[in-house]
């Protein structure tokens, strides 16, 4: 379905309706932003006024400090004159001195105080001071008086304010014989009071409060919590003033919030250029924030009311929008639930003409496409399932079989009709333990309807909530292979006898529980390597299997036979006396010597030893049997190897008559040349045997031409190995090894030349080459002689070539 113009108009109108709440939200945000800006402006104005008040306060205090500096300068002259007058009057007066008389002479501007060594007042013209101790009244002043006394000098104290008494005065200290005297000039002289009144901090601070509406009060405290004042008023320290002073001393400045405002407190440190600042001050200014708070509350109410209205409109429009799309969305949800349950054939109703209707149409098309893909996947799955070699059984959510593949039908031995619709426990023949949900894999024995029993391995998987899948595999071949592997771990695969591992294990068992007497028989196949080289390993394997058959016939089933090496066998005869073992050995010899249908005779060497008691170790028994076997092998080896060589030659020549003719001709020609050279008869006999057997190394490749040099080299070595097996034939074997070596060193296999080659080897090489030219290359005699003559001094000894030609001409 393609949406028409009406659909798009509807979509635009709905988009505008959806954008309106966003516009309202933007208005609310702008209102909040405007409130924040107004709040910041109010705050900035308030901070500016606070800064102005603070600056004005600092300026006024600086002016007061300057006024006191002027007072100090005015009193300097009078104090200097008063000191001279007081000293003269004090020294001229009778003791005790009448201070009031001296004051009357000096004038009302002076007060006199006499103190003892503890700085306690003894006499004074200030009646209000008689009850004070300077140290308790003013600890700082007391400390200074002590310092002045110790120096015994006249010092001038600068102007100070006694906050406790309200007096503004200047002190000096005089030392006398009987008492110390403190001279104080008080600012009570004519004209001083008016001047001091202008320096009253309280009055000046009140003036600042009157100028700025936000200031409620300004208080100035010294470091002891006394508030600065003038006149007779006494402002004693309070807990609040002391707390402010202590906090200011530690924090320098801070703002303390009050119920309807805030208090700015700052600490002025002592500065030498300001006389009044010799006593540090704490200034506390209380600001009224009610105007600022009222405007702020008004702005907050505007934002709250505007936000509430916008929220109500936004909620109403959102409810209308949600209500308009609930029905189509509900239909889509119901369709989606049906699809989730596997119903891909559903078609949702198209409601309205807006974008939800278009979405519903697209959804229906998507479901149709999914259904087609689902059908394709189901077909592919079924095809794959039917092609599997393992059996597959699928159940529904109730555990009833609804699908089996051909492999499962074959494995279970039943038709599809007998399997579909039945519980899988009945079909698979599982017991209750194997039906446990957690048992996702395992093995069990399945009893077929035809009576057969199959070992079956299964894997169980859950298809979400729709059923189970069982994959079945016949384990018969697997178990047979395991059994064979187990068999091979203790048996020799060629002979079927127990192997060396089984032999060692049997010894461990017999050592712990010996069944004495126990006889060990060791058997070695004579000439097995020669047979393998001459006749091939297949013939050698035939001999080994033949010996195994002999042992199985001669040894009781309760006894143990082993192949413990390539050509070595062992027999363990438990509970067997040595006499009985000798009978067994005799039977083995007889049977091996009379075996029919084997390519070569089977000859064995046997040794035995018996363990009679536990005091004899099996190791010693084994060594004894092995020694006896090797002595037997040594005594019979010559005759055995001779028979094997003869048997090998017969086999070689019988299958290749031409090779026998070649060997005979080479033998006759070689012995003729040896006799012509008048060699020793034994050397002639050695050469004769070598010439006859020189190609015996070709026994496994009799048809190979002598032109194949690689095989020629190898057959000379093989022939050498066969012949040298008999010690008496060692010289003949050496000649056979060299019968392809040449006079100039170009031969094989060792590249010997000249005198390094025996004369017999040179004769054999020459005669072999001559016979090859005549009977393989079929050259005329004269042509062959020319060829040989050309090779004289190169491949062949020149004197032997001449002798050969001479012998040929004489025949």
C-alpha distance (Angstrom), angle and dihedral (degrees) to the residues before:
residue distance angle dihedral
X1 . . .
X2 3.81 . .
X3 3.83 115.1 .
X4 3.84 112.9 -116.7
X5 3.82 129.6 -142.6
X6 3.77 91.7 -87.5
X7 3.77 89.8 56.1
X8 3.80 91.5 53.3
X9 3.83 92.5 47.9
X10 3.77 89.1 52.1
X11 3.76 89.6 48.9
X12 3.82 91.5 51.6
X13 3.79 93.1 49.9
X14 3.77 91.3 48.7
X15 3.78 90.5 48.3
X16 3.83 89.7 52.9
X17 3.79 89.7 49.7
X18 3.77 89.7 51.7
X19 3.81 92.5 47.9
X20 3.83 93.5 53.4
X21 3.84 94.5 72.5
X22 3.77 87.8 49.6
X23 3.83 88.9 53.0
X24 3.80 90.8 50.8
X25 3.76 89.6 49.1
X26 3.81 89.3 52.3
X27 3.84 89.9 51.8
X28 3.80 90.5 52.2
X29 3.78 90.3 49.2
X30 3.82 90.4 50.6
X31 3.81 90.5 49.5
X32 3.78 91.0 51.8
X33 3.79 89.4 47.8
X34 3.84 90.7 50.7
X35 3.79 89.9 49.9
X36 3.78 89.9 51.8
X37 3.81 90.9 50.5
X38 3.83 92.5 49.3
X39 3.76 90.4 46.5
X40 3.79 90.3 52.0
X41 3.83 91.3 49.8
X42 3.82 91.4 51.2
X43 3.75 90.4 46.7
X44 3.79 91.5 49.5
X45 3.83 91.4 50.8
X46 3.78 90.8 48.9
X47 3.83 91.7 49.0
X48 3.82 90.5 49.2
X49 3.82 91.3 54.1
X50 3.79 90.6 47.5
X51 3.80 89.3 52.1
X52 3.83 91.3 48.7
X53 3.81 92.3 50.2
X54 3.78 91.5 48.2
X55 3.80 92.5 48.7
X56 3.83 91.7 47.8
X57 3.79 91.0 50.3
X58 3.77 91.3 51.4
X59 3.82 90.6 48.1
X60 3.82 93.2 50.8
X61 3.78 91.2 49.6
X62 3.79 89.7 52.0
X63 3.84 89.6 52.5
X64 3.81 90.8 50.3
X65 3.80 89.6 50.9
X66 3.79 88.8 52.3
X67 3.83 91.3 50.9
X68 3.74 91.7 53.6
X69 3.76 89.7 50.0
X70 3.81 88.1 57.2
X71 3.84 90.7 49.9
X72 3.76 89.9 50.5
X73 3.78 91.7 53.8
X74 3.85 92.0 47.9
X75 3.78 91.6 53.2
X76 3.79 96.7 46.2
X77 3.82 94.0 82.1
X78 3.80 95.5 43.3
X79 3.80 91.2 47.4
X80 3.82 91.8 52.4
X81 3.84 90.9 50.7
X82 3.82 91.5 43.7
X83 3.80 91.9 53.3
X84 3.83 92.8 55.8
X85 3.82 92.5 45.4
X86 3.81 93.8 46.6
X87 3.79 93.3 48.4
X88 3.81 93.2 50.9
X89 3.83 93.3 46.6
X90 3.81 93.2 44.3
X91 3.79 94.0 51.5
X92 3.85 93.2 44.4
X93 3.81 94.6 49.7
X94 3.75 124.0 95.1
X95 3.72 118.0 -110.4
X96 2.91 127.7 -73.4
X97 3.78 88.1 44.8
X98 3.79 119.1 -132.4
X99 3.80 102.7 -132.7
X100 3.81 94.5 -172.4
X101 3.84 90.2 56.1
X102 3.79 90.3 51.8
X103 3.83 90.6 47.2
X104 3.81 90.3 49.8
X105 3.79 89.0 54.4
X106 3.85 94.1 44.9
X107 3.80 98.0 42.3
X108 3.85 139.8 -113.1
X109 3.79 92.8 -72.3
X110 3.80 90.2 76.8
X111 3.80 131.9 67.5
X112 3.81 122.8 -171.3
X113 3.81 128.5 -146.9
X114 3.85 126.1 -174.0
X115 3.83 115.0 -160.3
X116 3.81 132.4 -176.7
X117 3.79 127.3 -132.9
X118 3.81 90.6 -79.5
X119 3.82 89.4 55.4
X120 3.81 89.8 -112.9
X121 3.83 113.1 147.1
X122 3.84 111.5 -107.9
X123 3.83 98.0 174.9
X124 3.80 135.2 -5.5
X125 3.75 142.1 169.7
X126 3.81 88.9 -136.9
X127 3.77 102.5 85.1
X128 3.76 92.8 -169.1
X129 3.84 90.2 59.0
X130 3.81 99.3 56.7
X131 3.76 93.3 92.8
X132 3.82 95.7 50.9
X133 3.76 131.9 94.9
X134 3.81 110.2 -152.2
X135 3.77 92.9 -138.8
X136 3.77 93.0 52.3
X137 3.77 93.9 37.5
X138 3.76 95.6 48.2
X139 3.79 116.0 1.6
X140 3.78 92.3 -171.0
X141 3.83 92.5 53.4
X142 3.79 91.3 47.7
X143 3.78 91.4 53.7
X144 3.81 90.5 51.3
X145 3.81 92.2 50.5
X146 3.82 90.1 52.4
X147 3.78 89.5 51.7
X148 3.85 91.5 49.4
X149 3.81 92.1 50.4
X150 3.78 93.3 52.5
X151 3.81 91.0 51.4
X152 3.85 91.6 48.5
X153 3.78 91.1 -146.4
X154 3.75 136.8 123.1
X155 3.78 110.2 -107.4
X156 3.79 132.2 -176.5
X157 3.78 117.3 -133.9
X158 3.72 115.4 -152.0
X159 3.76 122.9 -124.3
X160 3.81 116.4 -66.6
X161 3.74 138.7 171.3
X162 3.78 119.5 -123.7
X163 3.75 100.6 -148.0
X164 3.80 93.1 -171.3
X165 3.82 96.1 58.6
X166 3.78 100.5 25.4
X167 3.81 89.5 -125.4
X168 3.77 122.3 141.3
X169 3.76 107.2 -154.0
X170 3.82 149.6 140.9
X171 3.81 124.7 -127.2
X172 3.76 134.7 -154.8
X173 3.78 128.9 -179.2
X174 3.84 128.0 -134.4
X175 3.79 127.0 -173.2
X176 3.88 119.1 -140.6
X177 3.79 135.9 175.4
X178 3.76 98.5 -107.8
X179 3.77 104.3 22.3
X180 3.74 139.6 5.6
X181 3.79 116.1 -115.2
X182 3.78 127.8 -147.1
X183 3.80 113.0 -159.3
X184 3.79 115.5 -156.6
X185 3.77 125.3 -172.2
X186 3.79 109.4 -157.3
X187 3.79 124.6 -154.9
X188 3.79 94.0 -118.0
X189 3.77 96.1 107.3
X190 3.80 116.9 121.8
X191 3.79 110.6 -77.0
X192 3.79 95.0 14.0
X193 3.80 96.1 93.3
X194 3.80 93.5 57.9
X195 3.79 90.8 47.6
X196 3.79 92.7 48.6
X197 3.79 90.8 47.9
X198 3.78 89.3 60.9
X199 3.81 88.5 56.8
X200 3.82 94.7 53.7
X201 3.89 105.5 132.8
X202 3.80 92.5 -157.0
X203 3.77 93.2 57.3
X204 3.79 92.4 45.4
X205 3.83 92.5 50.1
X206 3.81 90.5 49.8
X207 3.78 87.8 55.7
X208 3.79 90.3 56.8
X209 3.83 90.7 48.8
X210 3.79 90.1 54.4
X211 3.82 92.0 53.3
X212 3.85 97.8 50.3
X213 3.84 118.4 52.6
X214 3.78 94.0 -157.6
X215 3.85 92.3 60.5
X216 3.82 115.7 92.3
X217 3.81 98.2 174.1
X218 3.82 144.7 -19.5
X219 3.80 120.1 -146.3
X220 3.83 128.0 -174.7
X221 3.80 120.4 -160.2
X222 3.76 133.5 -177.6
X223 3.79 120.4 -132.4
X224 3.83 90.8 -88.2
X225 3.79 94.5 56.6
X226 3.83 97.5 -102.4
X227 3.76 113.7 140.7
X228 3.84 115.1 -129.7
X229 3.85 113.0 -108.2
X230 3.83 140.8 146.0
X231 3.73 132.9 -131.3
X232 3.75 126.3 16.8
X233 3.79 99.1 -32.8
X234 3.81 112.7 114.2
X235 3.80 117.5 -151.7
X236 3.77 106.4 -169.2
X237 3.85 121.3 -162.3
X238 3.83 117.2 -90.2
X239 3.80 131.6 -163.4
X240 3.79 89.3 -105.3
X241 3.81 94.0 50.7
X242 3.80 92.7 45.3
X243 3.84 91.2 49.1
X244 3.80 91.1 50.6
X245 3.81 91.5 48.7
X246 3.81 93.8 48.9
X247 3.78 93.2 47.3
X248 3.83 92.3 46.6
X249 3.79 91.2 50.3
X250 3.85 89.9 54.3
X251 3.83 99.9 37.9
X252 3.86 102.5 30.0
X253 3.86 90.0 -144.6
X254 3.82 137.8 8.1
X255 3.81 144.3 158.3
X256 3.80 118.0 -119.7
X257 3.83 116.0 -160.8
X258 3.82 115.5 -132.1
X259 3.80 131.4 -168.6
X260 3.82 95.1 -94.6
X261 3.76 101.8 11.5
X262 3.79 144.3 -10.0
X263 3.80 138.7 -87.9
X264 3.79 120.6 -133.7
X265 3.80 111.2 -155.7
X266 3.81 125.7 -174.6
X267 3.81 134.9 172.1
X268 3.82 122.8 -130.1
X269 3.81 112.4 -154.9
X270 3.79 124.8 -144.2
X271 3.82 112.6 -83.7
X272 3.84 119.9 -169.1
X273 3.82 93.0 -143.3
X274 3.82 91.7 61.7
X275 3.81 114.6 64.7
X276 3.77 93.8 -160.8
X277 3.81 89.1 51.9
X278 3.77 91.9 69.3
X279 3.75 81.6 94.1
X280 3.81 111.2 53.1
X281 3.78 117.8 -127.0
X282 3.77 137.2 -147.7
X283 3.80 115.7 -151.0
X284 3.82 118.5 -158.3
X285 3.82 117.3 -171.8
X286 3.82 117.5 -173.1
X287 3.82 114.0 -152.6
X288 3.80 125.7 -161.0
X289 3.87 111.9 -134.4
X290 3.82 97.5 -179.9
X291 3.86 95.6 108.5
X292 3.75 92.1 49.2
X293 3.82 92.1 46.0
X294 3.82 92.1 50.6
X295 3.81 93.1 54.2
X296 3.80 90.4 44.9
X297 3.82 91.9 52.4
X298 3.80 90.0 50.7
X299 3.80 91.8 53.2
X300 3.81 91.5 48.0
X301 3.81 91.6 52.2
X302 3.81 90.4 50.8
X303 3.81 91.2 52.2
X304 3.83 93.0 46.2
X305 3.79 94.2 49.3
X306 3.81 93.2 44.4
X307 3.79 92.2 46.3
X308 3.80 92.0 49.1
X309 3.79 91.9 51.8
X310 3.81 91.6 47.7
X311 3.82 91.4 46.8
X312 3.82 91.6 50.9
X313 3.81 92.1 50.5
X314 3.81 91.3 45.1
X315 3.83 92.1 49.5
X316 3.80 92.9 48.6
X317 3.80 93.5 50.1
X318 3.81 91.7 44.4
X319 3.80 90.7 51.8
X320 3.80 90.6 50.6
X321 3.83 91.2 48.7
X322 3.80 93.7 48.0
X323 3.78 91.6 47.0
X324 3.82 90.9 52.5
X325 3.82 94.0 56.1
X326 3.82 100.1 35.2
X327 3.79 95.6 89.7
X328 3.85 97.3 51.9
X329 3.79 91.4 42.5
X330 3.80 90.4 50.5
X331 3.80 89.7 52.8
X332 3.80 90.4 49.7
X333 3.82 90.6 49.1
X334 3.80 92.4 51.9
X335 3.79 90.3 49.3
X336 3.80 91.6 48.6
X337 3.82 90.5 51.4
X338 3.79 90.0 52.3
X339 3.80 91.0 50.3
X340 3.80 90.3 48.1
X341 3.81 88.1 56.8
X342 3.82 90.7 54.1
X343 3.81 101.6 -96.3
X344 3.81 103.4 136.7
X345 3.82 94.1 163.4
X346 3.81 95.8 71.0
X347 3.83 120.0 117.6
X348 3.81 115.9 -161.6
X349 3.84 120.4 -136.7
X350 3.81 115.0 -108.2
X351 3.80 109.0 -127.1
X352 3.81 120.5 -168.7
X353 3.76 129.0 -18.2
X354 3.79 102.5 -93.4
X355 3.78 130.9 100.2
X356 3.83 92.3 -73.0
X357 3.80 88.8 61.7
X358 3.77 89.3 51.0
X359 3.80 89.4 48.0
X360 3.81 90.0 51.2
X361 3.80 90.5 52.6
X362 3.79 91.4 50.6
X363 3.80 89.1 47.6
X364 3.81 91.2 53.8
X365 3.80 90.5 50.4
X366 3.80 90.3 48.8
X367 3.82 91.7 51.5
X368 3.79 90.1 50.5
X369 3.83 90.6 51.3
X370 3.80 91.4 46.7
X371 3.80 90.2 50.6
X372 3.80 90.8 53.4
X373 3.80 91.4 48.9
X374 3.79 89.8 46.2
X375 3.78 90.8 54.4
X376 3.83 90.6 49.2
X377 3.80 92.0 48.9
X378 3.79 91.2 47.1
X379 3.80 90.0 52.5
X380 3.82 91.5 47.8
X381 3.78 90.4 47.6
X382 3.77 92.1 50.4
X383 3.81 91.5 47.6
X384 3.80 90.9 49.7
X385 3.78 91.0 45.7
X386 3.79 92.4 52.2
X387 3.81 91.4 48.2
X388 3.82 94.9 53.4
X389 3.77 119.0 109.9
X390 3.80 91.6 -145.3
X391 3.76 121.1 75.3
X392 3.82 116.3 -106.7
X393 3.81 125.3 -163.0
X394 3.84 119.9 -175.9
X395 3.82 123.8 -166.7
X396 3.78 134.8 -168.7
X397 3.81 124.8 -120.8
X398 3.83 89.7 -81.9
X399 3.80 93.3 56.4
X400 3.83 95.0 -107.4
X401 3.79 117.8 139.4
X402 3.81 112.4 -110.2
X403 3.82 102.8 163.5
X404 3.82 136.4 27.9
X405 3.79 127.2 172.1
X406 3.83 124.3 -137.2
X407 3.81 92.3 -101.4
X408 3.81 90.2 57.0
X409 3.81 91.9 49.3
X410 3.81 90.5 51.3
X411 3.80 92.3 45.7
X412 3.81 94.1 48.3
X413 3.81 92.9 40.9
X414 3.81 94.1 -131.9
X415 3.78 137.6 109.2
X416 3.78 123.8 -109.4
X417 3.82 92.2 -109.7
X418 3.80 91.5 59.4
X419 3.82 92.5 49.4
X420 3.82 106.4 41.8
X421 3.81 114.8 91.9
X422 3.81 96.5 14.4
X423 3.82 125.3 114.9
X424 3.78 110.7 -90.8
X425 3.82 90.4 -127.9
X426 3.80 89.2 62.6
X427 3.79 93.9 43.1
X428 3.80 95.1 47.4
X429 3.80 96.0 35.8
X430 3.83 94.2 -131.6
X431 3.80 124.1 162.9
X432 3.80 124.3 -131.4
X433 3.81 94.2 -92.5
X434 3.78 91.9 54.8
X435 3.81 90.0 49.6
X436 3.81 92.7 63.9
X437 3.83 110.7 124.4
X438 3.80 91.3 -131.1
X439 3.82 92.1 55.8
X440 3.82 95.9 90.0
X441 3.81 94.7 162.6
X442 3.78 139.8 13.6
X443 3.79 146.2 116.8
X444 3.80 133.6 -95.5
X445 3.80 141.4 162.7
X446 3.78 115.1 -96.2
X447 3.80 117.9 -154.6
X448 3.78 109.2 -147.4
X449 3.80 122.0 -147.8
X450 3.82 88.6 -115.3
X451 3.80 90.0 61.0
X452 3.78 97.4 -102.4
X453 3.79 121.7 133.0
X454 3.79 119.2 -144.3
X455 3.80 128.7 -172.3
X456 3.81 104.1 -131.8
X457 3.79 129.4 -169.5
X458 3.79 115.0 -156.2
X459 3.81 137.8 -170.5
X460 3.78 116.9 -157.9
X461 3.81 122.5 -158.1
X462 3.79 133.2 174.5
X463 3.81 120.4 -124.1
X464 3.81 94.5 -144.6
X465 3.82 100.9 -90.2
X466 3.80 97.9 -32.5
X467 3.82 102.2 84.1
X468 3.78 145.6 -73.3
X469 3.80 136.7 -63.8
X470 3.80 121.8 -148.7
X471 3.81 120.9 -166.5
X472 3.82 110.4 -162.0
X473 3.79 128.9 -164.2
X474 3.81 130.2 -175.5
X475 3.82 105.3 -124.2
X476 3.82 96.2 -169.7
X477 3.81 94.9 104.5
X478 3.79 90.6 41.6
X479 3.78 93.1 54.4
X480 3.80 91.4 44.3
X481 3.80 89.4 54.0
X482 3.79 90.7 47.9
X483 3.79 89.6 50.5
X484 3.79 90.1 49.6
X485 3.80 91.2 48.9
X486 3.78 88.9 50.2
X487 3.80 88.7 48.0
X488 3.83 91.5 50.8
X489 3.78 91.7 50.2
X490 3.81 88.9 66.5
X491 3.82 103.4 21.8
X492 3.79 136.5 65.9
X493 3.83 107.3 -117.5
X494 3.84 93.4 -147.5
X495 3.81 101.4 50.0
X496 3.80 101.9 18.8
X497 3.80 90.2 -128.1
X498 3.79 124.0 128.5
X499 3.82 113.2 -83.0
X500 3.80 134.6 -132.9
X501 3.80 92.6 -85.7
X502 3.80 90.2 56.0
X503 3.81 88.8 46.4
X504 3.82 92.1 55.1
X505 3.80 91.4 45.4
X506 3.80 91.5 49.4
X507 3.81 90.0 51.5
X508 3.82 90.7 52.7
X509 3.79 90.4 51.4
X510 3.82 94.2 45.4
X511 3.80 92.0 46.0
X512 3.81 91.5 58.4
X513 3.84 94.0 42.6
X514 3.83 107.2 19.1
X515 3.82 118.1 -165.3
X516 3.80 98.0 -152.6
X517 2.92 140.6 -126.3
X518 3.82 91.7 43.2
X519 3.81 124.2 177.2
X520 3.80 123.9 -156.5
X521 3.82 118.4 -155.1
X522 3.84 118.7 -166.3
X523 3.82 118.4 -165.0
X524 3.83 128.1 -169.6
X525 3.82 125.0 -170.5
X526 3.80 108.4 -128.3
X527 3.79 118.0 -130.0
X528 3.81 96.3 0.3
X529 3.80 92.3 145.2
X530 3.78 90.5 50.1
X531 3.80 90.4 50.7
X532 3.81 91.0 49.0
X533 3.80 91.7 49.7
X534 3.80 95.4 43.0
X535 3.78 103.4 35.0
X536 3.79 103.1 18.1
X537 3.79 132.0 -106.1
X538 3.76 91.9 -78.1
X539 3.82 90.0 67.3
X540 3.81 89.7 44.6
X541 3.81 89.9 52.4
X542 3.81 89.2 49.9
X543 3.82 89.9 56.8
X544 3.83 91.3 49.3
X545 3.81 92.4 50.5
X546 3.80 90.7 46.2
X547 3.81 90.2 54.0
X548 3.81 90.2 49.0
X549 3.80 89.8 54.0
X550 3.81 90.0 50.3
X551 3.81 90.9 51.8
X552 3.80 92.4 48.3
X553 3.81 89.3 53.2
X554 3.79 96.0 45.0
X555 3.80 100.0 40.6
X556 3.78 123.4 71.7
X557 3.82 115.9 -117.5
X558 3.80 90.0 -116.3
X559 3.81 90.0 62.0
X560 3.78 126.5 76.6
X561 3.82 128.3 -118.1
X562 3.82 121.9 -168.7
X563 3.77 140.0 -177.1
X564 3.80 100.5 -145.4
X565 3.83 99.7 171.2
X566 3.79 144.3 3.9
X567 3.84 94.8 -71.2
X568 3.82 100.1 2.0
X569 3.79 127.2 99.9
X570 3.80 132.3 -178.3
X571 3.79 134.0 -158.4
X572 3.82 123.7 -163.0
X573 3.80 113.1 -156.6
X574 3.79 108.2 -171.5
X575 3.79 120.2 -162.4
X576 3.81 88.4 12.8
X577 3.78 127.5 134.5
X578 3.81 119.9 -138.3
X579 3.83 91.8 -110.2
X580 3.79 91.6 58.3
X581 3.81 90.2 46.7
X582 3.82 90.9 54.3
X583 3.80 89.4 55.1
X584 3.79 89.4 53.5
X585 3.82 91.4 49.5
X586 3.80 90.7 50.2
X587 3.80 90.8 52.3
X588 3.82 91.0 50.0
X589 3.81 90.9 52.7
X590 3.80 91.8 49.0
X591 3.80 94.3 48.4
X592 3.81 95.4 46.5
X593 3.80 91.0 51.0
X594 3.80 93.5 52.8
X595 3.77 103.3 46.4
X596 3.81 113.6 137.7
X597 3.81 126.0 -151.1
X598 3.81 99.2 27.4
X599 3.81 120.4 126.8
X600 3.82 95.6 -131.3
X601 3.80 133.1 19.4
X602 3.81 116.1 -87.8
X603 3.78 113.0 -130.2
X604 3.80 124.8 177.7
X605 3.79 137.6 -174.9
X606 3.81 115.4 -142.6
X607 3.78 133.4 -165.4
X608 3.81 129.8 176.2
X609 3.80 142.2 -176.3
X610 3.81 134.2 179.8
X611 3.81 129.7 -137.8
X612 3.80 105.6 -146.2
X613 3.81 101.2 177.6
X614 3.78 142.4 3.1
X615 3.80 92.2 -96.2
X616 3.81 88.3 73.4
X617 3.80 114.2 75.1
X618 3.76 120.8 -135.9
X619 3.80 89.8 -128.5
X620 3.80 90.1 64.2
X621 3.82 90.4 46.5
X622 3.81 90.1 52.1
X623 3.81 92.9 49.7
X624 3.81 91.1 48.6
X625 3.82 92.9 51.4
X626 3.80 91.6 44.8
X627 3.81 92.2 50.6
X628 3.80 91.4 50.6
X629 3.81 91.5 48.5
X630 3.82 93.5 51.9
X631 3.83 92.1 47.5
X632 3.80 89.1 52.3
X633 3.79 90.6 47.2
X634 3.82 91.4 51.2
X635 3.81 93.9 50.3
X636 3.82 94.2 52.2
X637 3.77 101.4 32.6
X638 3.85 96.8 94.9
X639 3.78 96.3 53.4
X640 3.77 91.7 40.9
X641 3.79 94.0 52.5
X642 3.79 92.8 45.3
X643 3.78 90.3 55.0
X644 3.79 90.4 47.2
X645 3.83 91.9 50.9
X646 3.79 91.4 49.3
X647 3.80 90.6 46.8
X648 3.80 90.2 49.2
X649 3.82 92.6 50.2
X650 3.80 91.7 47.8
X651 3.81 90.3 51.7
X652 3.81 91.7 47.3
X653 3.79 96.9 46.9
X654 3.80 95.7 40.0
X655 3.78 91.2 57.8
X656 3.86 92.6 42.7
X657 3.81 113.8 34.5
X658 3.82 90.4 175.2
X659 3.79 89.7 59.8
X660 3.79 89.8 53.9
X661 3.85 90.6 50.4
X662 3.80 89.7 48.5
X663 3.82 91.3 49.6
X664 3.81 91.6 48.5
X665 3.82 93.8 50.1
X666 3.80 93.3 46.5
X667 3.83 90.2 47.2
X668 3.82 93.2 51.2
X669 3.81 94.5 45.2
X670 3.82 92.5 46.1
X671 3.82 94.3 49.8
X672 3.81 89.6 46.4
X673 3.82 91.4 55.5
X674 3.83 91.0 44.7
X675 3.76 91.0 53.0
X676 3.81 90.2 47.5
X677 3.80 87.4 55.1
X678 3.80 87.6 48.7
X679 3.80 93.3 -126.8
X680 3.78 120.8 179.2
X681 3.85 111.5 -80.3
X682 3.82 91.3 -120.0
X683 3.80 90.5 53.8
X684 3.80 89.9 48.0
X685 3.83 89.3 51.6
X686 3.81 90.7 48.4
X687 3.83 90.5 50.1
X688 3.79 91.0 47.0
X689 3.83 92.5 55.6
X690 3.81 91.7 44.9
X691 3.80 92.8 49.4
X692 3.80 92.5 50.0
X693 3.83 94.3 47.8
X694 3.85 98.3 32.9
X695 3.85 93.7 112.9
X696 3.82 96.9 39.1
X697 3.82 87.4 111.1
X698 3.82 87.2 73.7
X699 3.78 91.0 66.4
X700 3.80 91.7 116.2
X701 3.85 93.3 39.3
X702 3.80 104.0 34.0
X703 3.80 95.8 156.8
X704 3.83 95.3 56.1
X705 3.80 114.8 118.7
X706 3.75 120.5 -126.3
X707 3.81 87.2 -122.0
X708 3.81 88.5 76.3
X709 3.76 95.6 88.9
X710 3.80 96.6 -175.8
X711 3.80 91.7 57.4
X712 3.84 90.0 38.4
X713 3.80 88.8 58.2
X714 3.78 91.6 47.0
X715 3.83 95.9 45.4
X716 3.81 90.4 53.9
X717 3.80 89.9 55.2
X718 3.81 92.7 44.5
X719 3.78 91.1 49.4
X720 3.80 89.0 48.9
X721 3.83 90.8 53.3
X722 3.82 92.6 48.2
X723 3.80 96.8 48.5
X724 3.81 97.4 41.2
X725 3.82 89.3 59.4
X726 3.82 84.1 86.7
X727 3.77 107.6 63.8
X728 3.83 92.3 -147.6
X729 3.80 89.2 58.2
X730 3.83 95.1 55.3
X731 3.85 94.5 108.1
X732 3.82 91.2 48.8
X733 3.82 89.4 49.0
X734 3.83 90.5 54.4
X735 3.84 90.3 52.1
X736 3.83 90.5 49.9
X737 3.84 90.3 50.9
X738 3.84 90.3 54.6
X739 3.81 100.7 41.6
X740 3.83 90.3 105.3
X741 3.82 94.5 45.7
X742 3.85 114.8 107.9
X743 3.77 134.3 -144.3
X744 3.82 93.7 -113.8
X745 3.83 93.9 48.7
X746 3.83 96.1 -106.5
X747 3.79 93.7 117.8
X748 3.82 133.5 96.0
X749 2.92 154.7 -71.6
X750 3.83 99.6 11.2
X751 3.82 103.0 10.9
X752 3.81 94.8 -124.9
X753 3.80 118.7 168.9
X754 3.81 143.4 -175.7
X755 3.78 117.0 -9.1
X756 3.80 90.6 -1.8
X757 3.81 85.1 79.1
X758 3.80 118.8 72.2
X759 3.81 116.3 -119.3
X760 3.81 88.6 -117.3
X761 3.83 91.5 55.9
X762 3.82 90.7 48.7
X763 3.84 91.0 50.0
X764 3.82 91.9 49.2
X765 3.82 92.5 48.3
X766 3.82 91.5 49.8
X767 3.83 94.9 46.4
X768 3.81 91.6 45.7
X769 3.81 90.3 52.8
X770 3.82 92.3 46.9
X771 3.79 92.7 52.4
X772 3.78 90.0 47.7
X773 3.83 91.8 55.0
X774 3.79 93.1 49.6
X775 3.79 103.2 39.0
X776 3.78 105.8 24.9
X777 3.79 102.5 32.0
X778 3.82 90.0 29.8
X779 3.80 94.9 -140.7
X780 3.81 119.6 168.3
X781 3.77 113.9 -103.6
X782 3.82 93.5 -109.2
X783 3.82 91.8 49.5
X784 3.77 91.2 47.5
X785 3.82 90.7 51.5
X786 3.81 89.8 51.9
X787 3.81 90.7 50.8
X788 3.79 92.7 49.4
X789 3.82 91.5 45.6
X790 3.81 90.8 54.4
X791 3.80 89.9 55.0
X792 3.82 93.6 50.9
X793 3.79 109.5 119.9
X794 3.81 90.1 17.4
X795 3.76 113.5 58.4
X796 3.78 95.9 0.0
X797 3.80 138.7 42.2
X798 3.86 106.8 -99.0
X799 3.80 93.3 -139.1
X800 3.79 91.1 51.7
X801 3.81 90.7 49.1
X802 3.79 89.3 53.7
X803 3.81 90.2 47.7
X804 3.81 91.1 49.9
X805 3.81 92.1 51.7
X806 3.80 89.7 47.5
X807 3.80 91.9 51.1
X808 3.80 90.9 47.5
X809 3.78 92.2 50.9
X810 3.81 91.0 50.5
X811 3.82 92.7 54.6
